[in-house]
Amino acid sequence: MTIPVLSRDGVLADNEARREDGKQHMSAVMIYWIARNRWSHPILEELATWALNEEGALHTSQISHIRNGRMRMLGVKTVDALGAINLGLWIVRYGEPEQLEQLGCAPLTPRIEELLEGAEPLFDPRTEQPLTQGGFLELYLGYVHLPGVIGGSGGSIDMAQVAANLGPYIETVIRNARVDFVEARQAFTKALADETKAKLVVAAAAGLETLSAEELTTNVQGICAGLERIDGRARTPEELVQELQG
């Protein structure tokens, strides 16, 4: 009989360091997921009630603690709620309606449809399937990282300072590539698939705006893709943040 084990490929060997890393990455994931889907903490609580068909499974205070990297332990209901929301969202976006009943969700209402419109689930990078309850727990324990999701509150990276350094960095890339700001905006519009976000990034490069830490966490993959369109250099989010920390 083969005993299933969690893979330790690419994770920290020291258990305490791994768990701390997982807690901070969980913070970054929550920041990313909430901002990406334009949710608030009360909305996430509302979605948990729908996904589990149960009142009180997830509270705004718990969401805040996870987001701020201060959750010492993930409760069973919290993990259950996060996984159910993600799976329910995936079914609404990509699955079949009858699967919601199989999952145990409450009936889909116009309000829930509105909250889920345009939202995206989180995917397990190992399977490319939507992250389940077990996946969220592995994420919190530091066994899995979501590609391109960086930062988090209370970690070693000061994302606010990194975000403040982004504008001058992009301006230098634009200048060295000898493109103008119109061309740069076009590059970021294609990369981010959002003209408003592209305008914000270019405005930061011009010294007119500063991205927030949350905006950087949410859009860093698209920003890397936009920079590559401008100067032809591929960057991972981790590499970009490391440069911006310097």
Helices and strands as residue ranges (DSSP letters): H 15-36, H 41-52, H 60-67, H 76-94, H 98-103, H 110-116, H 133-140, H 159-177, H 181-192, H 195-205, H 213-231, H 237-245
